[in-house]
Amino acid sequence: NSGGTQNAENELEKMWEEHEDETRRAEEGLNGGENSGGVEEPLFGEKQYDLSGSTSYEYDVVECEDFVEDKHAWVRNMPEEIRIANPDFVPT
């Protein structure tokens, strides 16, 4: 395993542990931890996550007076997960 992949796996494991802890605390807090007689009630933990997607746009400005071409900038700044998946990737 490379460093980037290991970091992603560690982060995912940490998130699952947090989720399991929050679920356990929510279950304990529901009816004082007693069984609700088979009636399923929604669980709400203290920590809430926003899993909705978001979109961002990045524009390359190449036709203004301040533009300075920086060849190979993408390679230097390539996200580690892309470098691992496809080290020859260059966006077009």
PLY file of the C-alpha trace (Angstrom):
ply
format ascii 1.0
element vertex 92
property float x
property float y
property float z
element edge 91
property int vertex1
property int vertex2
end_header
0.00 0.00 0.00
1.24 3.46 -0.83
0.98 6.36 1.57
-2.02 8.01 -0.11
-4.04 4.83 -0.25
-3.20 4.02 3.36
-4.23 7.52 4.47
-7.58 7.17 2.67
-8.17 3.76 4.27
-7.30 5.15 7.73
-9.70 8.06 7.21
-12.50 5.72 6.14
-11.88 3.47 9.14
-11.96 6.53 11.43
-15.30 7.63 9.94
-16.85 4.18 10.48
-15.63 4.12 14.09
-17.19 7.56 14.66
-20.42 6.36 13.07
-20.54 3.26 15.27
-19.83 5.34 18.39
-22.58 7.83 17.49
-25.03 4.99 16.81
-24.24 3.37 20.16
-24.66 6.69 22.03
-27.95 7.41 20.22
-29.26 3.94 21.05
-28.28 4.39 24.69
-29.98 7.78 24.78
-33.21 6.45 23.27
-35.65 5.65 26.10
-32.79 5.66 28.56
-31.24 2.70 26.74
-34.29 0.49 27.28
-35.95 -1.51 24.52
-38.84 0.44 22.96
-41.04 -2.65 22.64
-40.08 -3.45 19.06
-41.04 -0.01 17.76
-38.30 1.36 15.54
-37.57 5.02 16.18
-35.11 7.17 14.25
-31.73 7.65 15.89
-30.16 11.08 16.12
-26.59 11.33 17.28
-24.86 14.43 18.59
-22.72 14.67 15.47
-24.49 15.31 12.18
-22.91 14.78 8.77
-23.78 16.54 5.54
-23.33 13.93 2.84
-24.95 15.95 0.09
-22.78 16.53 -2.92
-21.35 19.84 -3.96
-19.97 21.07 -7.23
-17.21 23.57 -7.64
-15.77 25.07 -10.76
-12.20 25.99 -11.47
-11.42 28.19 -14.41
-8.07 28.44 -16.15
-7.44 32.05 -17.06
-5.00 32.20 -19.94
-5.84 35.35 -21.85
-5.29 38.20 -19.44
-2.34 40.49 -18.85
-1.45 38.85 -15.52
-1.33 35.28 -16.88
2.04 33.57 -16.51
2.26 30.13 -18.10
3.47 27.52 -15.64
4.21 24.33 -17.56
3.85 21.12 -15.56
1.94 22.90 -12.78
-0.66 20.12 -12.89
1.96 17.44 -12.29
3.38 19.30 -9.27
-0.07 19.91 -7.80
-1.76 16.65 -8.81
-3.88 15.16 -5.99
-2.21 12.08 -4.52
-5.20 9.81 -5.24
-5.01 10.66 -8.96
-1.24 10.20 -8.99
-1.73 6.71 -7.50
-4.59 5.73 -9.82
-3.02 7.09 -13.04
0.37 8.78 -12.74
0.33 9.76 -16.45
-3.02 11.59 -16.26
-3.06 15.14 -17.58
-6.36 17.02 -17.72
-7.41 18.42 -21.07
0 1
1 2
2 3
3 4
4 5
5 6
6 7
7 8
8 9
9 10
10 11
11 12
12 13
13 14
14 15
15 16
16 17
17 18
18 19
19 20
20 21
21 22
22 23
23 24
24 25
25 26
26 27
27 28
28 29
29 30
30 31
31 32
32 33
33 34
34 35
35 36
36 37
37 38
38 39
39 40
40 41
41 42
42 43
43 44
44 45
45 46
46 47
47 48
48 49
49 50
50 51
51 52
52 53
53 54
54 55
55 56
56 57
57 58
58 59
59 60
60 61
61 62
62 63
63 64
64 65
65 66
66 67
67 68
68 69
69 70
70 71
71 72
72 73
73 74
74 75
75 76
76 77
77 78
78 79
79 80
80 81
81 82
82 83
83 84
84 85
85 86
86 87
87 88
88 89
89 90
90 91
